[in-house]
Amino acid sequence: MHYFFHHRFRQYVLLKKNMNWIMLVVAGFFEVGFASCLGKAKETTGTAAAVWMGAFFLCLSISMLLLYKAVQSLPIGTAYAVWTGVGAIGTVLVGIFVFKEPAEFWRLFFLTTLVVSIIGLKIVSDH
Protein backbone atom coordinates (compact mmCIF):
# COMPACT_ATOMS: atom_id res chain seq x y z
CA MET A 1 0.00 0.00 0.00
CA HIS A 2 2.80 2.39 0.92
CA TYR A 3 4.53 1.65 -2.40
CA PHE A 4 1.33 2.46 -4.31
CA PHE A 5 0.98 5.93 -2.78
CA HIS A 6 4.69 6.65 -3.10
CA HIS A 7 4.60 5.59 -6.76
CA ARG A 8 1.49 7.69 -7.46
CA PHE A 9 3.05 10.73 -5.76
CA ARG A 10 6.22 10.38 -7.85
CA GLN A 11 4.08 10.17 -11.00
CA TYR A 12 2.22 13.33 -9.97
CA VAL A 13 5.46 15.23 -9.29
CA LEU A 14 6.93 14.13 -12.63
CA LEU A 15 3.76 15.13 -14.48
CA LYS A 16 3.73 18.53 -12.77
CA LYS A 17 7.38 19.15 -13.70
CA ASN A 18 6.73 18.14 -17.30
CA MET A 19 3.66 20.38 -17.42
CA ASN A 20 5.78 23.33 -16.29
CA TRP A 21 8.25 22.66 -19.11
CA ILE A 22 5.37 22.46 -21.59
CA MET A 23 3.94 25.68 -20.16
CA LEU A 24 7.35 27.32 -20.60
CA VAL A 25 7.60 26.26 -24.25
CA VAL A 26 4.05 27.51 -24.90
CA ALA A 27 5.06 30.82 -23.27
CA GLY A 28 7.94 30.93 -25.77
CA PHE A 29 5.47 30.38 -28.63
CA PHE A 30 3.47 33.37 -27.40
CA GLU A 31 6.72 35.34 -27.37
CA VAL A 32 7.03 34.48 -31.07
CA GLY A 33 3.45 35.68 -31.43
CA PHE A 34 4.08 39.07 -29.87
CA ALA A 35 7.27 39.62 -31.86
CA SER A 36 5.48 38.64 -35.06
CA CYS A 37 2.63 41.02 -34.28
CA LEU A 38 5.17 43.82 -33.98
CA GLY A 39 6.45 42.94 -37.45
CA LYS A 40 2.94 42.99 -38.89
CA ALA A 41 2.07 46.24 -37.09
CA LYS A 42 5.16 47.81 -38.65
CA GLU A 43 3.87 46.90 -42.11
CA THR A 44 0.38 48.39 -41.62
CA THR A 45 -1.28 51.65 -40.64
CA GLY A 46 -4.52 52.79 -39.07
CA THR A 47 -6.99 50.21 -37.80
CA ALA A 48 -4.93 47.26 -39.03
CA ALA A 49 -1.90 48.47 -37.06
CA ALA A 50 -4.10 48.92 -33.97
CA VAL A 51 -5.42 45.36 -34.31
CA TRP A 52 -1.87 44.00 -34.61
CA MET A 53 -0.84 45.99 -31.54
CA GLY A 54 -3.85 44.60 -29.65
CA ALA A 55 -2.73 41.09 -30.62
CA PHE A 56 0.81 42.03 -29.51
CA PHE A 57 -0.41 42.99 -26.01
CA LEU A 58 -2.57 39.85 -25.78
CA CYS A 59 0.34 37.56 -26.73
CA LEU A 60 2.67 39.49 -24.43
CA SER A 61 0.29 39.09 -21.48
CA ILE A 62 -0.24 35.37 -22.06
CA SER A 63 3.49 34.80 -22.51
CA MET A 64 4.35 36.60 -19.27
CA LEU A 65 1.63 34.80 -17.32
CA LEU A 66 2.79 31.38 -18.51
CA LEU A 67 6.42 32.28 -17.81
CA TYR A 68 5.45 33.39 -14.30
CA LYS A 69 3.59 30.11 -13.68
CA ALA A 70 6.47 27.99 -15.04
CA VAL A 71 9.15 29.62 -12.85
CA GLN A 72 7.21 28.71 -9.73
CA SER A 73 8.89 25.29 -9.92
CA LEU A 74 11.68 25.68 -12.50
CA PRO A 75 15.01 27.45 -11.94
CA ILE A 76 14.60 31.07 -13.07
CA GLY A 77 17.89 31.20 -14.98
CA THR A 78 17.16 28.06 -16.97
CA ALA A 79 13.51 28.95 -17.51
CA TYR A 80 14.32 32.45 -18.74
CA ALA A 81 17.02 31.15 -21.09
CA VAL A 82 14.65 28.54 -22.53
CA TRP A 83 11.82 31.09 -22.87
CA THR A 84 13.97 33.62 -24.70
CA GLY A 85 15.58 30.86 -26.77
CA VAL A 86 12.26 29.44 -27.93
CA GLY A 87 11.12 32.96 -28.71
CA ALA A 88 14.30 33.81 -30.58
CA ILE A 89 14.27 30.60 -32.63
CA GLY A 90 10.59 30.96 -33.48
CA THR A 91 10.93 34.64 -34.32
CA VAL A 92 13.87 33.99 -36.66
CA LEU A 93 11.88 31.24 -38.38
CA VAL A 94 8.84 33.49 -38.73
CA GLY A 95 11.15 36.17 -40.09
CA ILE A 96 12.48 33.77 -42.71
CA PHE A 97 9.17 32.18 -43.73
CA VAL A 98 6.70 35.05 -43.25
CA PHE A 99 8.71 38.24 -43.57
CA LYS A 100 11.09 36.83 -46.22
CA GLU A 101 14.25 37.61 -44.24
CA PRO A 102 17.44 35.96 -45.53
CA ALA A 103 18.21 32.36 -44.54
CA GLU A 104 21.97 32.61 -44.76
CA PHE A 105 24.35 29.86 -43.63
CA TRP A 106 25.72 31.65 -40.55
CA ARG A 107 22.27 32.71 -39.43
CA LEU A 108 21.06 29.11 -39.58
CA PHE A 109 24.28 27.84 -38.02
CA PHE A 110 23.89 30.04 -34.94
CA LEU A 111 20.18 29.26 -34.78
CA THR A 112 21.17 25.58 -34.61
CA THR A 113 23.64 26.26 -31.79
CA LEU A 114 20.83 28.00 -29.91
CA VAL A 115 18.58 24.96 -30.31
CA VAL A 116 21.36 22.68 -29.04
CA SER A 117 21.96 25.02 -26.08
CA ILE A 118 18.28 24.97 -25.09
CA ILE A 119 18.21 21.18 -25.25
CA GLY A 120 21.39 21.09 -23.16
CA LEU A 121 19.88 23.35 -20.52
CA LYS A 122 16.85 21.09 -20.27
CA ILE A 123 19.03 18.01 -19.97
CA VAL A 124 21.26 19.38 -17.20
CA SER A 125 18.39 20.95 -15.26
CA ASP A 126 17.47 18.86 -12.24
CA HIS A 127 13.84 19.96 -12.53
N, C-alpha and C positions, 0 to 999 in steps of 0.2 A: 504494500500500500504506500509506504514511504517513497519507494522508487517511483511509483506512478506519479505522485504529486511533484517530486523533484524533476522528473522527466518533462512533465507538462509545463512546469515553471520555466525550465531551460528553453523549451520550444517557444514559449511566450516572449521571453527576453530576446531570443534570436530573431523572432518575427518583428518585434518592436524596433530592434536595431536596423534590420533590413528595411523596414518601412521608413525610418528616418533617412537612410541613404536614398531611397526612392524619392522621398519628399525633397531632398536636397537636389537631386538631378532635375526633378520637375521645376523647382525654383530656378535652376539654371536655364531651363527651356523658356520660362517666363522672362528671364533676363534677355534672351535672344529676342523674344517678342517685343520688349520695350525698346531695345536698340533698333530693331527693324522698323518699328513705328516711327522712331525719330527719322530714319532714312526716308520713309514714305512722306512724312510731314514736310521734310525739306523739299521734296519734289512737287508739292501741291501748295495751293493758296486758298484763302477763304474758308468756307465751310468744310471742305475736304481736309484741310490742314488741321482744323479744330477737332474733327472726328479722329484723325490720326493721333493728335495729342491726347485726346480722351482715352484712346486705346493704350497709349504710352503710360498714362497714369494708372490705368487699371492693371496692366501687366506689371508695372513697377510695384504696386501695392501687393499684388498676389505673390510676386517673387520675394519681396521682403518678409511677408508673413510666413511663407513656407521656409525661408532661410532661418527666421527666428525660431520656428517650431523645431527645425532639424538640429539647431545648435543646443537645444536643451539637453541632448544626450550625446552629441558628437563633439569632438575637440574643435574649438572655434578656429584655430589655425588651419587645420585640415579641411574643415567644412567650407571656410571662406575661399581657400585655394581651389577646391573642387567646384564651388559655385561660380567663381569668376572664370575658371577654366572651361567649364561647360558653356557658359555664356560667350566666352571669347571664341571657342571652336565653332559654336552654332552661328554666331554673328559673322564670322569669316565665311562660313559656308553659304549663309544667306547672301552675303555680299557678292560671292562668286556666282551663285545660281540665280539670284533675283535681281541684283543691282549691276550685274555684268562686270564686276571688278576682276582684275587679272588673276589668273591661277598660275602664277609663276612657280618654278621649281623651289626656290628658297622659301617662298611663302608656305607652300605645302610641306616642305621639309620641317620647318619650325612648328607648323600646326601639328604634324605627326609627333614631334618631341613633346608637345604640350599634352597630347592624348596619352602618351606613354607615361608622362609625369603624373597625370591624374590617376591612372591605373595604379602606378606605384604608390601614391599616397593612400589609396584605398587598401592596397595590400598590406602596407606596413602599419596602418591604423589598427589599434587594438579594440576598436569599437565596431 
